[in-house]
Each structure stands twice: as structure tokens, then as C-alpha cells.
Amino acid sequence: MSLVRGNEGPAEGLAAEPPLTRAGLRAWPRGTWIVALVAGALGCGAPRETGTTAGGLHYEIGGRGEPVVLLHGFSLDSRMWDSQFDLLERDFRTVRYDLRGHGESADAGAAFYHHEDLRELLDELDVGRAALVGLSLGAEVAIDFALQYPERVASLVLASPGLGGYRPQGGFEWMGDVMSALQTGDAREATRAWVETPLMRIEDPAADSVMELIVMSNWEVWTGDPSLIRRIDPPAIGRLAELSVPTLVIIGGTDLIDTGLVADTLMACVPGAERMTVPGVGHLVNLAAPDAFNEVVRRFLTTTPAAGSTTPAAGSGCAS
């Protein structure tokens, strides 16, 4: 069952059985998971596999076809992609993983780069090149990876994107309660305040409950040392014209001002970038509007030529 859909049941065309994850297998009637695995082996759908890399990154992989990797946002984990994973694994070899310090992945014991973690994951899974679908922090990581390893990226979907080197313009008054809790050393209270911020809240109650469940289980992200996170230098904001892969930017119509400004920057600087705005939803667009998000992402991934097969139009209005 997909967390995104709460108690609404499976989407049209999806089977009602639990997914082939560790938790899902426990929910199947005794013996039926064996039938599912055999069916996968016969080509009726590849069974899902979970694992942990040598560097401590927890991942899940399913489906067959061209690789697609899903990268989640800060304070979330790979569960936020339930709806998208269910859809994309029908047509693609789909990978989702927990960023370092999130979900079931290991914490940072030393300085690290998120995009190098991604490279190591792809190396271990023997994935040479993949389409990257990232949200917020995940989109920032995808951009950094595409700049450092352009030959390994087929296309980019950047939802509610972050961007290395971008300086926020909208202020942080909405973070007041979070900062107050952190100043007292109460990470759990900071997390409770975080889920109440306009960046995180979702109007749909079922989706909002899913978000809160995932975020509250990741409360320890607030206890980590942010100085251990390294970023590419020079930062991505000054190198966007180097991106030469098909790129789709997705934002929610009610997201914070800085997300819109980042999207504007990407559209001005990334050659040939496309943009979609989903009206009436905020930052967590894949959770708030899964049907609209899934439709546009699947269409983009299935109809857009991979990098190298076309020459993107030059970006305009981007300062060098």
C-alpha cells in the first residue's frame, strides 16, 4: 500500500496487494509473496530489492528498463516517493535511497558530499547513466551530480528545487519556532515545529499525515553537524549553463518565494529547460498532487530524448 494514498486504496490499474518490500512481504498472505517473486522472474514485473551500500546508504530498486533515481528532500526519506516508485517501476529500473543522515542510511562520521554518495550508489548498482528526479535538497544534489558527472545523467526532473550558492531573498520568519527549539537543544520539538511550517504543511489531510509521519521519524537530522556537508566549488548557481541534459522544473503554485526564484534562475540559465507549475499546492508537490506530478514526470521521462541525442537550446538572461 502506498503511504501517499492513505486509506483511499490503490490507484486505478494498481493491484491491491502490498508492495514487495520487507514490510510489504510481511503483509502478504502466507506463501503469496513466493508467487509474486516467481512472476517477477518470468517477466511479469521485476521484484523489488533493498540493500545497503558499503558506505551505509539504504536503497530500494525495482522494475526494468532505463534507470531512474529518486532523491528526497531534507528531513524526509525515500518513503516520500511511494506513489512515484509504484508508477515508474512499471517502465524503468527505478532506484530510491535515503540520503546520508536520513531514513535507514548511516549518519555522517566525517565530511562528505551528497553527490559523491550518489556516485558511489550508482557504481555499486552498476548503473552507468540515469535520469534523476529530485525534490528540494534532492534536486540540489541532482544538479551538483549532473555538473560533476555530466556523462552519467540522462535527464533531470527538479521539483521544488534547491540550488547550491543561491542566497535566500524571502526571509526566515516562518522558521522562528524551529530555531527557538534548536537553541534549547530540543531536536524533537524543533521537528514538531518544522512540520507546522508553511514549507512543509500539505492541505490534504491524508498526505499531510504521511509527511508528518516521515518527518517526525527523521528528527535526528537536526542533531547532525552541518559543517560535515561539503558542496561543489564553485557552486552550481554559477555553472548552470554547463547543464546539457533535458531538464524539467516543477514547482507548486503556493510554494515560498525563494523556490519560485530558484525556478526562475534555472529557467533562465539551463539550456532548453521546461517548467510546470502545479496550482494550489506548496513545496511537497509530489505528495500534495501525486496524480498531476506523476503524469508530467512519466510523460517527460518516456518522451524526452536522452542527453546527447539532441542539442538543448541555449539559456537566456543568465549572468555568467
N, C-alpha and C positions, 0 to 999 in steps of 0.2 A: 504493500500500500504506500502511496506517495504521501509524505508528510504535508506537501503543499495543498493537497485536496482535503485534508482533514477527514471528516466523516462523510464526505459527499460521494464516496465511491469512485470507481475507476472512470477515467475519461472514455468517451466513445471509442470503440475499437481496441481498448486495452483489456486484457484478461484481468479477472478479479483476484487471481492468486497473488500471494506475497512475492516480492522480488527474490532473486537468487543471491541474496546477501547472507552474511552469517545470521543476522537477526531474522531475515525473511525465511531462511530454511527452517528455523525452529518453529515458525508459524504454519508451515505446510503440514497437511495431514501425513501421518507416518507413511513413508515409502514413496509419496508422490514426487518428492524432490528428485528421486532417482530417475523417474520418468522424464522429468524436465531436463536433467543433465544429459540423458541419452538423446532426447530430442535435439538438444543443442549440438551434440556430437554429429548428428545426422544432417545438420544444416538447417534445422528449423529455428535457429536462433542461438547465438553463442552464449553459454552460461557465463555469469559474472564471476570474476575472481577478485579477491582482495589480497593485499600484501603490504609489506613494509620494506622500504629501500634500505640499503646499507647505511645511509645517512639518517635513517629514522623517520622517513616520510611515509605516512599511511596513504594508500591509494586503493581505488576500485577501478576495474576495467571490464568492459562488456561490449558485445557487438563485433561486427566485421566490416571491413571497408577502409576508407581513408581515415587516418587518425584525427580525432578532435579532443582537445584537452580543456577542461572546465576549471577555472581559477576563481575561488570565492573571495568575498570581501573581509575586511578586518572585523574581528570579534565573532565571525561566523565560522562555518566549516563546510566540508563537501556535501553535507546533507541539504544545504540550501538549493542544490541542483537536482533534487529528486525528480521533479517534473521534466526537466530538460534531459536528464540522463535516460529516463524511460523512453523519451521520444527519439533521441539521437542515436541510441544504440541499435535501432532498427536499421539504420543506413550507414553507420560509421563505427569504427573501432573507437569507442568513447572512453576517455580516462577522466576521472576526477580524483583530486587528492586534497589532503589537509595541509595548508601552508605551515611552515615551521612555527611551533608555539601554539598551534590551533588544533582542535579536534583530538585525534589519536596520534598525531605526529609528535616527535620529540621536541623539547624546548631547545632554545639556543644555548649551547655551552660555551660558545666563542663567537667572534664576529662572523657574519655570513651575508651572502647576497641571495635574495629570493629568486632571482632569475638564474643563478647558478644551481640552486636547489632543483629548479625545473629542468635544467640541462641534465643534471645527474639522474633525475627520474626518467627522462626520455631515453637516456643512454641505457639504463638498466632494463627498460621495457623494449629496447631495440626499436625505438621509434625515430626514424631519421628526420621526418618533417611532419608537422601537424598544423591544423587550424587551431587557433587559440581563442577561447571565449572567456573573457574575464569581466568581473564586476567590481567597481571601486578599486580597492587595493589590488585585486586580481587583474584588473585592466592595466594598472600601472606596471605590474610585474610583466604582463604580456608585452607591453610596449618596450620595456627595457630588454627583454629577451629578444624581441624582433630586431632591435638595434644592434645588439651584440652578436646575434647569430641569425642574420637575415636568411641564410640558405636553409634554415630549419623551420621556417614559418611559411605556411601556405596562404593563410589569410588571418585577419583579426576581426573579432567582434568585441567592441569596447563598450560595455554597459555602465552607465553612471560613472564614467572613468575618473580615476586619479591620474596624476601626471607628475613625474619627477621634476623638481625645480619650479613647479607652479607655486606662487605666493597668494594665499587666500585673500580675497577682497571683501568678503561679506561679514567678517567679524565672528566672534565665538561666544556671544552672549548666551546662546542656546546650550552651551556646554557648562554653564555655571555650576549646576548641581553635581555634575560628574567631577569637575575639578575640586569642588569642596570636599567630596568624599575621598578623593585621592590624597588630598592634603592631610587628611586624618588617618591615612593608611588603610582605609576600608575598601578593598577592591570589590567585594560583593555588593556593597551599597553603590559604588561607582557604576557597576554593571546594571544594577536596577535603575539607576538614573539614566544610564545610556539608552536603555530600551525605550525610555519615555521621550527621548529627544525627537525633534521633527525629522532628523535624518533617518531614524530607524523605524518609526511608527508606520503601520500599514492600516488603511481604513477598513479593509476586510477583516472581520474578527478572527476567522479561521487562519488566514495567512499571518495575521499579527501574532497569534498564539504560537505558530510554528517558529516565527522569528524569535520570540521571547524565549522559547524552549532552547533553541540552538545557542543564542547569545548568553543566556544565564549559565549554560553548561561550559562556556568558554571564559568564565570570569577571570581566570588566571592570566589572560593576556594583559591585564592591567598591572600585573606584578613583574612583568619582564623588563629587561634593560633595553630601552630603545636605542641606546648607543651601539649595540651589537649589530644592528641592521645597517648594512652598507648599501650604498646606491651608486649607480654608474656616474662617472665624472668624465667629461661634462654631462650635466643632467639631460634627460630626454627632451625637455621643453625646447632646447636649442638645437635639437637634431631631428626633429620630426620630418623634415623634408627628405631625410635619408630612407624613410619607410617606403618600400616599393611593393608592398603586398596589398591586395584588395582589403579594404577596411570599412567596416560598418560601425557607426557610433549610435548608441541607443540611450536616450535619457527619458526620465519621467517628467511630465509637464509641470508637476508641483515640487520638483526637487529644489534643493537650496541653490542660491545664486551662483555659488562657485562651481557647481557641477555644470551648469549651463555655460559658464565662462571657459571651463576646460573644454567642453564640447565645441565651442566656437573656435578655440585655438586649434583643436585637432582638424576641424573642417577647413580652416584657413591654411594649415601647414602640411597636412598629409595629402600627398598627391592622389586624386581620384576618390577621396573618402566620401561615403554616403552617410546620411543621417536619418534617424527615425525618432520622433517624439511620441511617447505614449501619453495621451491626455489623462488627467485625473489621478495620476499615481506619482509617488515620490521616488526616493533613492533606490529602494529594493525592488526594482521594476520587474524582475523575473518572478518574484514571489507575489507581488501585488497584481500583476496582469499576466499570468503564465500563458494563457491562450494566445494573446497578441504577441508576446515575446517569442513564444515557441514558433509561431507561424513565420515571423520575419526572419528569425535565426535559421530555421530549417531551409527556407527558401533561399537565403543568402548562401548558405553552405552548399546547397545542391545545385545552384545555377551559376554561381560566380566562378569564372576560370581561376585556377590556382595561380599563385605568384609565378612570374616568368613566362606565362603564356600570353600575356598582354602587357602593354606599356601604360601604366596609370597616367592620367592627365596631371600636369604639374599643379601643385598647390599655388594659391594666390593669396596675397595680403599677409604673408608670414615674414616677420622680421628675421633676418639671418643672425 
